[in-house]
Amino acid sequence: MNKFYSYKLKGSVYFMERPSILFFLAIILFSGMTVNCTVSRAALRINDQNNGQTIHLFQNHIIEISLKGNPTTGYSWEVGSIAPTALIQIGEPEFIPNSQMDGSEGLIIFRFQAVGKGMTTPLKLIYHRSFEKNVTPIKTFEISISIN
């Protein structure tokens, strides 16, 4: 005895004999592609090894910069210079410690979105104690970003 199953896709009813899992996966994939046409883009991740380089991004893409730091020492990374017509910072820097111990070093992560198409702009991050005025930062991170 054959059983028929029905399914509905965009207002039409279809019948089939014994549906396979691949068929249902194809339906789910197809319906997801037709409903949501936005493309999710992963962030381009870079770190201190990219210091001094030129990074190429497309407009609206996100760059994530991970730098070693330890805020418990009073030192922190912050933006030294940025062109707001080319790049915008997304949120506040995020600190991810290397361990659960108090005072441990970790990564400080910055996220920026490229907004200025056809521009090349410098981005400078500085590692310093914000309460020490007129003191040269102990580290700097500088890249050039070319936005297509």
C-alpha positions, 0 to 999 in steps of 0.5 A, spaced: 500 500 500 503 506 497 502 512 502 502 519 498 504 525 502 503 532 500 507 539 501 505 546 499 510 550 496 508 558 494 501 556 494 501 550 490 500 543 493 504 537 490 504 530 491 509 525 492 510 518 494 515 516 500 519 523 501 526 522 502 530 527 506 534 529 501 528 532 498 526 536 504 533 539 505 532 541 498 525 544 499 528 548 505 534 550 502 530 553 496 525 556 500 530 559 504 534 562 498 528 565 495 525 568 502 532 571 504 536 574 498 541 578 503 548 575 503 551 574 510 559 576 510 564 574 515 569 579 517 576 579 515 580 577 521 587 580 522 592 581 527 599 584 529 602 580 524 598 585 519 601 591 521 604 596 516 600 592 510 595 594 505 588 591 506 583 590 501 576 590 502 569 591 499 564 597 501 560 594 507 565 589 509 567 588 516 574 588 518 576 585 525 583 586 528 585 582 534 591 585 538 594 582 544 593 586 550 592 586 558 587 592 561 589 590 568 596 593 567 592 600 565 594 599 558 589 599 553 588 599 545 584 605 542 583 608 535 589 613 534 586 616 527 581 614 523 577 617 517 570 616 519 568 617 511 571 611 510 571 607 516 566 606 522 567 603 528 562 597 530 561 597 538 566 598 543 573 593 543 572 587 546 577 583 551 577 576 551 582 573 556 587 567 555 585 564 561 580 565 567 585 568 572 585 575 574 590 579 570 591 575 565 593 577 558 588 576 552 586 579 545 582 586 544 578 586 538 576 592 534 571 591 528 570 596 523 565 597 517 568 599 510 563 605 508 567 609 503 567 606 496 573 608 492 577 610 498 584 608 501 585 610 508 590 609 514 587 606 520 592 607 526 591 604 533 595 605 539 597 601 546 597 606 551 595 608 558 589 613 557 591 617 563 598 619 561 598 625 557 603 627 552 607 620 553 608 616 546 604 609 546 608 603 547 605 600 541 602 602 535 598 598 529 597 601 523 594 599 516 592 602 510 585 600 508 583 600 500 575 600 499 573 597 493 
